Structures are given as structure tokens and as C-alpha cells.
């Protein structure tokens, strides 16, 4: 059985929770895949410190997924399943259950309360904290995923240099084709923003010709896990001032990374980065970074009001940027692993501005 | 302003709700796009019978989306926005608000309750009922979307006949390419299930060679709206018995469609279909159909325990199927519009089994 399930069972003991229900419904709780390695349309998992986990899956998905499930017994959801689970809760005298309030709608919880006459407690924080510390398997997977992400960027840059990709959309499509080629999917819709568009952090890629600073923000979803990198290149001839702005953003990233230590508050790193930007601080309009994993935004948060501290096993992005409205924008983002009290850079943006 | 917003404002009066909050968060409430025609990452809409709707959008999306929004004023979410909304609720003495409990997580509602000291009432049912009756614009859109869906199927069938598509995956990829070509997206992952695989309603398309009965279930998302059709063809030479099974499923669909009248309970149509299947009823293991719209499953439900009645403006699928485990499966699904007390077939599966 998955070690993280064992760890979670111990957490349940601490929380005095005899049972947790993890659902895969409209909102696919990543914890479901995290424990089971399958992604059913509708399914329910029972985790208890008192008995081994059980997984119930809709008959529509059953035949297809039973081979892949990490959790056995892998059971078929039948008409009497809920009655059986109710019996089980009676046998074990369960009066309190944990569910993920961040992945359950108000109506879903309402229906649960009607069904089971017991108290429901939120376990969203526990599940997020569990996922924030990556296992050795996850770390290995990220080393591979980062390499694949870098390879896709190299291939894309080569095509841009050959003038084969001339517009934002062409770059986006090329990247997404390459991602598909390796049987992966984009971890979010690729952003390509050139010229004035680069000043809009969430610009929707269009037919604009590549020109001046060009921000390319993309990632792959490899075996369920997200990478997330941003490269800024320059099409044309940058002025000295423009090169200096690139260097400023790059150094901000390095400076933030160098400050990271075990137990250090993530909020402090954000302060360091903002300080480094000096008077350009106000043009940095988003968070400094975020954990990555089964979701593109996970713990830890690298924001000014974040409460988290850096711990071994965390994988996260650092992505400073500056945006001058109607002029241009620069963002540089890399993925990092903190392990054995050391920061390991998983992806590497170039120190010197790439000029095409 | 959108007529549906006016209709919704009238509903709020009936419900004695002075304000409704519609969110676009982790769970993208389709009602948000329904009213505004935009799909922001994070946004909030205020709808009240007492003042014109307001829309607040994150600064990251603001520049990009303000042109497309149907709702003006289109405002930027700022640090003091929630304080302003709180003031507004005080000015209007609002003590009760409507929110969509089916698209709000338990934690999101918890945060709202902390912020606004008022009662929150579920409006999920009202929003679903509103969306179930399509407007003239939506009906026009569906006529176009259905044609596009049929065209994609014709092109796919032609390629299968030319033996250019020989495996499940090849068919799926061709269909999804064609969908992309018309700047559309699949409304759900295309299902291609051949031979024994066709007996698994939610089969995950693989490299299996097309052989025997082959079920192809796909749809497009056209301007936000989903189509959903299933075609079953036969690769090879079907026996008389196999042809009879196709005819049985086809006639079941026709027989159900013919029974539809204004005010008729959808559950009665399901009974009609099951009766028509006779002793093969037990091999029909899913619902008879479902409304389609911004979501692939909307009201009305065509299930045995459904409470809905057919009304003018409804658009839905009828999709009987039979599945013989480890042998084969057949499903035929078309999209229908009920308008001016008449059933209009939007897509047309062939009466005679197509043999390749």
C-alpha cells in the first residue's frame, strides 16, 4: 500500500477521525488520484485507521479501471452500496467523518448529511499538506518531467530562430503539438504574449507577430503531474535598458532562490524578491511562485501573506515578472525542488537574454 | 440586457431574494458564461431585481475580457471590492442572498458566510431550469452545431470506408482533428469502442482494430454549447441476428421520440423505450438521454426516476443502447429540439445499419 495512505491514516488517528471519504465527482479531488492512481468519473474511497482502504467505482468505469487501481478491494458501486457503507459505519460506531470541503460542493455535502447521520469534518488542509511533500517516486517523476519540458522549449526556440514560427499562435500550437507527441498534455493553456501583449500577465494568445519581448509560459502534465516554466526572449534588437530589465528579473529569481533555507518562511522570500526589484516592485503584479504537483497551484504558496515554510520534498516555481502597461513585459519562471536541505533547480532559464 | 437575466430577476422577486451572487471559481459555474458570455478565471457577478447587474473580474483577466462581456459595468476586482459590496448590501438592507450550491465548494460558502453576515439560499435549481429552456439564439446556434457535428461524422465515415482509419485511436484522433479544424473542441473525450470493447459503455479508446459493431460517441463544443451523438457501424459482415439488434435499438429511439408531447413526463418516455426493448431491457444499462447545453448533461433528465416534463425550448439526446458483455454493444444517439409542441430531430442516425 501507498506510504502516503499510511501517513494519512496516522493523521486520521491524530484528528480522532475514524473514517475519511474521498470522492471523485464533478470536482475531481486530486487526492483521489493521489491515493489510487486512477481517475474515474464517479467514485468513492474509504480510508480508515481501523481497516484497509476500500474503493467503489461506477459500473461504467469498473471494467476499465480495476487493473490500474492501487487500492484493492476495487468494488463496483451498486444500488445497495451506500446501505452497506452505512452498516459499516454502524459496526465501527463511526459518528464523525472527514471529507474534503474544498472539493465537495455544498449540495454534495447536504446529500451526504441526509444519508449518514453523522458529523462531517474538513480534511482539505491535511490532504494539501500531505501532497506538498513529494515522495521519492514523485521526485524522480519530476526530474524526468522537467527534462521533457526543457526539451520542448529547446525545440521551440530552434523553430523560432529558423523563423518557422512567426506569430504567438504558431508558437503555442507548436509547443502543444510537441507536448502531445510525448503523450503528455499541457498543464494549462500555453501563454504566448509578444510586444505590448507581454504586459498582460494572462494574455490570450492571438495572431500577433512575434516582436520585442516575448513571454512564453507553458508546462506539461506528465503522468498526472504539472510542470510550469516561463521563458522571455527578444525578437529584434533590444536596447541596453531592455537588457537591463531582463537581467533585473533574472537576478530577482536568483536572489529569491538563494535565500531559501529549511524552515524559512515562504513570505520572507517574497519580501527578498520585492526588495531586489527596488522601485520596479510596483510593476510586479502577481505572486512569486507556487507549489506544483497534481494541480498547477499547490502548497507552498510564495505570496506575501503565505504562512508556509520551506520543507524537504517541496517542489515549486519561482516566477518574478515586471509589466509596463502598453509597453512590454518580462517573466522568468523555473521549477525547483527543495531536498536534503538544499535547493535543486529542475529547469534552467538562460541568464543572458536570448535575442532572435 | 440578456432576456434570461430579466427572467432570472423576476425569479428572484418570487423567491424574495434581493441579491444573487454568481461565481466563476475553481468550479466554473456555467451560469456565469450563460449570463455574461465570458469565461474568466476568477470573477463574481451580482444580480438583483433592484439594480442592474454588476460584474467583477480579476485584474489578470480584466484587459482581455472587458470587450466580450455582455454585462456592463465590467469592473476590476480590487482590494476594497468586497468592502464595497458589503456596503451595497447594507444600503439595500440585504439579509438573504442566493448562491449556486452546486457550483460552490463547502469552503467557498464558509468564506462567504464569514464575510457577509447574512443567510445564503441555494439557487441551483432555478439556474438549471432557466438554462433548460433554450432561447431563439441558442436554438439557432444548435441548428448550426448539429450540422457541423453531422459533417464531421460524414467525413469520418468516408475515411473508415476508404480503410484509412483502421483502429479505435485513429478514428478518435481523426474526429478530434476535424473538430479542431472548425475551431471547436470535443464536448467530451471521444469514445470509439469496437468488437468486445463496444460492450463497455465508457470504454477508453485504444489501439484495437475496428471489427464488428463499432460504437462512436462524440460531440463538439460550439460557442460554448455541447452536441452529443453516437453512431454504431459494422465492420465486416453482420449476421441477420446482429442486424436485428441494430434495428431494435434504432426503433427504440424512434419509438421513444414518437411518444414525446408537451407536458409529458420524461420518465414515461424511458418506460416506453424499456418496454420496446422487451426481454433485452436488462442489457440497457444507462439513462435514455439528457438535456444538452453549456454542459454535456443538463435538464431534462431522461431517467426512470426523473421528475421533469417536456417543454418547448428543450434540447436533449435520446440514446438507447444494448450491451452484451464480452460480445458486443450497440448505442444510437441523436440530439432533439422540442419546439412549438413538436419534436425536431437535430441529428439523424441512419435507419439501416451501415456496414463497411
Interface residues (C-beta under 8 A of the other chain):
Chain A: X26 X27 X41 X59 X60 X61 X63 X64 X101 X102 X103 X104 X105 X106 X107 X109 X110 X122 X124 X200 X201 X202 X203 X204 X285 X286
Chain B: X26 X27 X41 X59 X60 X61 X63 X64 X101 X102 X103 X104 X105 X106 X107 X109 X110 X122 X124 X200 X201 X202 X203 X204 X285 X286
